[in-house]
Every structure is written in C-alpha cells, then in structure tokens.
Amino acid sequence: MTRPLVLVTNDDGVSAPGIQALRDAMARVGRAVVVAPERDNSAVSHSLTMHRPLRVKTLAPDVYTLDGTPTDCVILAIEKLLPERPALVASGINAGGNLCDDIHYSGTVSAAIEGTMLGIPSVAVSMPGDGPYHFEAAAMVAERLARLVLDQGLPRDTLLNINVPNDRDATTLPIAFTRQGRRTYADVIQETLDPWGRPHYWIGGGTPSWDQGDDTDSRQVRARRVSVTPIHLDLTNYAALERLRREWGQP
C-alpha cells in the first residue's frame, strides 16, 4: 500500500522546533516533505511574493526552504517540487496560538487555506501560551487528527484550525469542536522616539479581550481543551445576502 504524501510547512521558518516535531509526526502518517520559509514569516497572512523570483534550497532529503511566504511554499510545493499531489497539507506547529481574529493575520493558517484552495485537505496546528513549548505533545495530537482527516475527509472548502494547549500531557486533553471567537486588543500601537527624537511606532502587544461564548476556540483552550475549528473558504454572510436582496432589491 502506498503511503500518503504529506506536505509540511509553517510560518516560523524551516529551522523552528515546531515544524521539526510536526514533520516527525507526519512521517508516522506517510511520506512527510517539508517546504517552509527560510526565515520567520509570522503575521504575513496570505501574502504572495509577486515582485521578485523565488529561490529554493534543498537542505536534506525531502526538506526544502525558499525565500518566500507560507503561501508561496504551498503553491510552489504542489505545482513544482512534489512528485505528486499531497494527500494532506499540515502547517505548524506555531509557537503561540492562532485563535479568534488572529487567524486573519496568521501565516500558519494561511498556508492551510492555500492548500484548501488547491483542493488538498489541510490543517493548521498552533500551541497557545508561552514557552517553553511542548511541541512533541502537540505533534501527537496533530498526528491523531491527521489520520482522521485522511480516513474521513473534510467538508468541501473547509480546513481545520487546531489549537493545542501548551501542556506536556496534551495528548490526554479532550477535544472540543469550536467556532471562531472574537478577540480585540487595546493599546496595540506603541509610540517611541528614535535617538534623534523622531517618533516611530511598534505594532504588537496590547491588552486582549475575548468574547464570552462557551463554544469559542479561545474559551475552550483556556479550559484546557484542544480546540478544533472548521474554517470555511466562503466568507459570504448568507443571512445578510438574503436580507439585502429582500429589503434593498436593486439600488
């Protein structure tokens, strides 16, 4: 029986310990091929490199890196580098969570989105919390879910956003199927002065606030459960669409 081909990528860079743990786990599922950015690409969202060529380096058998984004990696891997279309795209393991509104900025999730757009079942795996991270435990959870995806499939145009609490015993934690929550930040822009007294700005940090729904990804992770959120590519608000058609007609 042919072992399934699994594309492994991330946004923390090819040398990150999270992707190494994920590759080891996916190698127990099938043939794991890493195609990942050469450096950290956190918060690049679904960026594509369009203004310059991309260069690929072979670091080891079935390990490639390129000077581009996670989305670049997935496209190039599927269209040029892999010997066949993968059965699964696995992105991560991200050092830190991808919960609530953060998924819109996440390179980790965007790699899985690109895989889904190309018709490949895809998962994004992240580990909320502060280091040191127990990536091996998260990888074992990812392995179990990857096997289910390969066996059962996923709904059309849907990926799984998986957040595993940073716990050495994560494999024993229950799994919760969740919806995407909302999270906003206060004081996210930090203004400082350079040595010449000119202002400059740093985006990041801030004080987060979450919605209070019990079935949200953030709430379930805080309750020490593995959050599995199905993310759909179609962003259409169908209830709003019907209301606009009904009440507004043709303006």
C-alpha positions in Angstrom: 0.0 0.0 0.0 1.4 3.4 -1.0 2.0 5.7 1.9 0.2 9.1 1.6 2.3 12.2 0.8 2.1 14.9 3.4 3.3 18.5 2.8 4.6 20.1 6.0 5.0 23.8 6.2 4.9 26.7 8.7 5.4 30.4 9.1 8.1 30.3 11.9 10.7 29.2 9.4 12.2 25.9 8.4 14.5 25.7 11.5 11.8 26.2 14.0 11.3 23.3 16.5 7.6 23.2 15.9 7.9 22.2 12.3 10.5 19.6 13.2 8.1 18.0 15.7 5.3 18.1 13.1 7.4 16.6 10.5 8.3 13.7 12.8 4.6 13.1 13.5 3.6 13.3 9.8 6.4 10.9 9.0 4.5 8.3 11.0 1.4 9.0 8.9 3.1 8.9 5.5 5.9 10.4 3.5 6.5 13.9 5.0 8.0 16.5 2.8 8.9 19.9 4.3 8.7 23.0 2.2 9.0 26.0 4.5 10.2 29.6 4.6 13.9 30.2 5.3 13.0 32.8 8.0 10.2 33.8 10.3 7.1 34.9 8.4 4.7 35.4 11.3 1.6 37.6 10.7 2.2 37.7 6.9 -1.4 36.4 6.4 -2.0 35.1 2.8 0.8 37.1 1.2 2.2 36.1 -2.2 5.6 37.1 -3.5 4.9 38.7 -6.9 7.6 41.3 -7.3 10.7 39.0 -7.5 11.6 35.4 -8.2 11.8 32.8 -5.5 14.8 30.6 -4.8 14.6 27.1 -3.5 17.3 25.4 -1.4 17.5 21.7 -0.7 18.6 21.2 3.0 18.2 17.4 3.2 16.2 14.7 1.5 12.6 15.8 1.5 13.4 19.1 3.2 13.2 22.3 1.1 13.3 26.0 2.0 12.6 29.1 0.0 12.9 32.9 0.4 9.1 33.5 0.4 5.9 33.3 2.4 4.0 30.2 3.7 1.5 30.6 0.8 4.5 30.7 -1.6 5.7 27.5 -0.1 2.4 25.6 -0.6 1.9 26.8 -4.2 5.5 26.0 -5.2 5.5 22.7 -3.5 2.2 21.5 -5.1 2.9 22.9 -8.5 6.6 22.2 -8.9 8.5 20.5 -6.1 6.5 17.5 -5.0 6.4 14.3 -7.1 2.6 14.1 -6.8 -0.2 16.0 -5.2 -0.2 15.6 -1.5 -2.9 13.8 0.4 -2.7 16.4 3.2 -1.2 19.8 4.0 -0.1 20.2 7.6 1.0 23.7 8.7 2.7 24.4 12.0 3.3 23.8 14.8 3.1 27.5 15.5 4.8 28.9 18.7 1.7 30.7 20.1 -2.0 30.4 19.4 -4.0 31.2 16.3 -7.3 32.0 17.9 -10.2 34.3 17.2 -9.4 37.2 14.9 -5.7 36.3 14.8 -6.4 33.7 12.1 -6.8 36.6 9.6 -3.2 37.6 10.1 -1.7 34.1 10.6 0.8 32.7 8.1 0.2 29.3 9.6 -3.5 29.3 8.9 -3.0 30.9 5.5 -0.8 28.0 4.4 -3.7 25.7 5.2 -6.1 28.0 3.4 -3.9 27.8 0.3 -3.8 24.1 0.5 -7.6 24.0 0.7 -8.0 26.4 -2.2 -5.9 24.0 -4.2 -8.2 21.1 -3.3 -6.0 19.4 -0.7 -7.3 18.6 2.8 -5.4 20.9 5.2 -4.8 21.5 8.9 -3.1 24.3 10.8 -1.7 23.5 14.2 -0.7 26.0 16.9 0.2 25.9 20.5 -1.2 28.9 22.6 0.7 30.0 25.6 4.3 31.0 26.4 7.4 28.9 26.0 9.0 26.5 26.7 6.6 24.7 24.3 5.7 21.0 24.4 5.7 20.6 20.6 6.1 16.8 20.8 2.8 16.5 22.6 1.0 18.9 20.2 2.5 16.8 17.3 1.0 13.6 18.7 -2.4 15.4 18.8 -1.9 16.6 15.2 -1.0 13.0 14.1 -4.2 11.6 15.5 -6.3 14.3 13.8 -4.3 14.0 10.5 -5.2 10.3 10.4 -8.8 11.1 10.9 -8.7 13.6 8.1 -7.1 11.1 5.7 -9.6 8.5 6.7 -12.8 10.5 6.9 -12.0 13.5 4.6 -13.1 17.1 5.2 -16.2 19.0 4.0 -15.7 20.9 0.8 -13.6 24.1 1.0 -13.0 23.5 4.7 -9.8 23.4 6.7 -9.2 22.6 10.4 -7.6 25.2 12.7 -6.2 23.3 15.6 -5.0 24.9 18.8 -3.4 22.6 21.4 -2.8 23.9 24.9 0.8 24.1 25.9 0.8 21.1 28.2 3.2 18.2 28.3 0.1 16.0 28.7 -1.7 17.5 25.8 -2.4 14.1 24.3 -4.7 13.4 27.3 -6.8 16.6 26.9 -10.3 16.3 25.5 -11.0 17.7 22.0 -13.6 20.4 21.6 -15.1 21.3 18.2 -15.4 25.1 18.3 -16.4 28.2 16.4 -14.0 31.1 15.8 -14.2 33.6 18.6 -13.6 37.3 18.6 -10.6 39.0 20.2 -9.7 42.6 20.2 -6.7 44.5 21.6 -6.4 47.8 23.4 -3.2 49.9 23.3 -1.8 47.9 20.4 0.3 50.7 19.0 3.4 51.7 20.9 4.9 55.0 20.1 8.6 55.6 20.9 11.4 58.0 19.9 14.5 57.2 17.9 17.9 58.6 19.0 17.2 61.9 17.1 13.8 62.4 18.8 11.7 61.4 15.9 8.6 59.3 16.7 8.2 55.8 15.4 5.7 53.1 16.1 5.6 49.4 17.1 2.6 47.3 16.3 2.1 44.4 18.8 1.3 43.6 22.4 -1.7 45.3 23.9 -4.4 44.1 26.2 -6.6 41.4 24.7 -10.3 41.0 25.4 -12.3 37.9 24.3 -16.0 37.3 23.6 -17.6 35.1 26.3 -19.1 32.3 24.2 -18.6 28.9 25.8 -18.1 27.2 22.4 -15.4 29.6 21.1 -11.8 28.5 20.3 -10.3 30.8 22.9 -12.7 29.8 25.7 -12.1 26.1 25.2 -8.3 26.5 25.1 -8.4 28.4 28.4 -10.5 25.4 29.7 -7.6 23.1 28.7 -9.2 21.5 25.8 -7.8 21.0 22.2 -9.8 23.4 20.0 -10.6 22.2 16.5 -12.4 24.8 14.4 -13.6 24.1 10.9 -12.8 27.2 8.8 -14.7 27.7 5.5 -13.2 29.5 2.5 -16.5 31.1 1.6 -16.8 34.3 3.6 -20.2 35.2 2.3 -22.7 36.2 5.0 -25.7 34.4 3.5 -28.2 35.8 6.0 -27.1 39.3 5.1 -27.2 38.4 1.4 -30.8 37.3 1.6 -31.7 40.4 3.6 -30.1 42.7 1.1 -31.8 41.0 -1.8 -35.2 41.2 0.0 -35.0 44.7 1.5 -32.8 46.6 -0.8 -33.6 45.0 -4.1 -31.7 46.7 -7.0 -30.5 50.1 -5.7 
